[in-house]
Amino acid sequence: MTLGFRIVERRRRVSAETIELFRDVPVANVSDVMSRMAAAGPDLRPLHAGGVLAGAAFTVKTRPGDNLMIHKALLMAGPGDVIVVDAGGDLTNALVGELMLSHARAIGTHGVVINGAVRDYGWIRSNSFPVFAAGITHRGPYKDGPGEINVPISIGGMIIEPGDLILGDEDGLVCVPYDDTGRIHALAKSKNEAEAKTLANTLAGKLDPKLWVDDCLRKLGCEGV
């Protein structure tokens, strides 16, 4: 088996039904119920006009500055996928732009995540096709390889397995492992509903946060409460 330059078959993938279930759940709520231990870091930001990113991870690991394997991923990915690229966070070269992103949209993918740079920002920000990236530069990429497709990758310490659920909104990105989607959705939905009630009580003047704040401070040994 060749390491560093290979294409692997993706053996599992979250369902379309699962993807749609998560569209109405904020990333922050998903992160909270996952103990705030899964995040791609603050560098990856949404660059598109707006809208939720939700889909099945189609992973790519590439050498910084090279997009050959991303082109191959565009020939393999399909509807409902999110092409997630670990390029080491390097911002020297843009790995995708309008042409490749238009291709990704045309084949029905739900978005593109680049742990690196992109270009054609004017096109990206005027379209709703979800694009998350670490930066922007006009300098184009190389096409020499190596790289890997459908292997586990890590972005900002967050492990992403092929076929996992990828979610993104204005607050950033989170990956929900394939085997945990059902449990995480139930917990995140409950969290979201509880927060909605708290907000309603706050706006109605029925919530007194002083009670729990002071109680917490006393338990932690704070003087002067």
C-alpha positions, 0 to 999 in steps of 0.5 A, spaced: 500 500 500 502 506 497 502 512 503 501 519 501 499 518 494 493 513 493 485 513 492 481 509 497 474 507 496 469 510 501 465 504 505 460 508 508 456 515 508 451 518 512 444 518 509 441 524 505 435 523 511 441 524 516 444 530 513 437 534 512 435 532 520 441 537 522 440 543 517 436 546 522 440 545 528 446 550 530 453 548 530 454 551 536 449 546 539 452 540 536 459 543 539 456 543 546 453 536 546 459 534 543 463 536 550 466 542 545 471 537 543 470 537 536 472 544 532 476 545 526 478 552 529 477 559 528 481 559 521 476 556 517 471 561 516 464 561 511 466 565 505 459 565 501 453 569 501 450 565 507 447 558 508 448 552 512 453 547 510 451 540 511 453 533 507 457 527 507 465 528 508 469 526 501 476 527 504 482 529 500 489 530 503 494 534 499 501 537 499 500 544 500 499 548 494 497 542 490 490 541 487 491 535 483 487 530 487 482 535 488 480 535 481 480 527 482 475 528 487 471 532 483 470 526 478 468 522 484 464 526 489 456 526 488 450 529 490 450 530 498 457 530 499 462 536 502 469 535 499 473 537 505 481 538 503 486 538 508 492 542 505 496 543 512 493 550 512 498 553 508 495 560 504 501 561 499 497 558 493 489 558 492 487 551 491 480 552 488 476 558 485 470 559 481 471 554 475 472 548 480 467 551 485 462 551 479 464 544 478 462 542 485 456 545 485 454 542 478 455 535 480 450 536 486 455 537 492 453 541 498 459 545 499 467 545 499 472 546 505 479 548 504 484 548 510 488 552 505 487 558 501 481 559 495 481 565 490 475 568 486 472 571 492 468 576 489 464 570 486 464 566 492 461 571 496 456 573 491 453 565 491 450 561 496 454 555 495 457 553 501 465 555 501 469 555 508 477 556 507 482 559 511 484 565 507 484 568 500 490 569 495 490 570 487 496 565 486 494 559 483 496 552 485 500 546 482 498 540 479 503 535 481 501 531 487 502 527 491 495 526 495 490 522 498 482 521 497 478 518 502 483 517 508 482 520 515 484 527 515 485 532 521 483 540 521 485 544 527 485 537 531 478 535 529 478 528 526 474 527 519 473 520 517 470 519 510 463 519 510 462 523 517 457 528 517 460 535 516 456 541 518 458 549 518 454 555 519 456 562 521 460 560 527 464 555 524 465 547 522 464 541 526 464 534 524 459 529 527 462 521 527 458 517 522 456 512 528 454 518 533 449 522 528 443 519 531 445 520 538 448 527 537 442 530 533 437 528 539 441 531 544 443 538 540 435 538 538 434 538 545 439 543 547 436 548 542 429 547 544 432 549 551 435 555 549 429 557 545 425 557 552 431 561 556 431 566 551 423 567 551 424 567 559 429 572 558 425 577 553 419 576 558 423 578 564 422 572 567 429 569 568 434 571 574 441 569 572 444 572 578 441 565 582 445 560 578 451 565 577 452 566 585 451 559 586 456 557 582 461 562 585 460 560 592 461 552 590 467 554 587 470 558 593 469 565 590 469 570 596 465 576 597 459 573 593 
